[in-house]
Amino acid sequence: MATRSKQPHRSDLAIHPGEVLADELEARSMTQRTLAEAIGRPEQAISEIIRGKKGITAETALQLSDVFGVSAEFWMNLQSTYALTLAREAAGAKRRTLSRPLRKGATPKRAATR
């Protein structure tokens, strides 16, 4: 009988909140410029979020909440989930590098002591 993990299921797929924002704009037939004007931000800031170059801050989450009627927590959860997924990927890569077996006959290097 298989045992179930006590850890909650998490996706290994990192989805930037800008992708969700782009979908929301499309669903509402809203342009980036219209959104930028509605929240008082430069259009470039919206473009950078959508392209994944910039994250969603708490202030932006509040502004998006006002415009779309979706909670600020929703937007912040998207951002934090994305950031955690990337951190897990980076940590996993680092652990795999550190856990490689030593060549036969090699000894681990120790840090120099003062």
Residue, then its C-alpha position, 0 to 999 in steps of 0.5 A: m500500500a502506498t503511503r501518502s506524503k504529509q506535504p501539500h502538493r506543489s507544482d514544479l511549474a513556475i508561473h509568473p503572475g504576469e501571465v495571469l495578469a495578461d490573461e485577465l486583461e485579454a478576458r476583459s478586452m483591456t489594454q496595458r495602457t488602460l490598466a496603467e492609467a487606471i492604477g496610475r502606473p507607467e505602461q512600461a511597469i505593466s509591460e514588465i510585469i506581463r513579460g516576467k521582468k518585474g514582480i508584483t509588489a504589495e502596492t501593485a496587488l492592492q491596485l490590481s485588486d481595486v481594478f479587477g475585484v480580485s483580492a490583493e492576497f490572490w496577486m501576492n500568493l501568485q507572486s510568492t508561489y512563483a518566487l518559492t518555486l524558483a527558489r526550490e529549483a535553485a536549491g535543488a540544483k545546488r543540492r544535486t551539485l553538492s551531493r555528487p559522490l567523490r571520485k574514488g580515492a578523493t577526500p573532501k576539502r576542509a575549510a581553512t581554519r584561523 
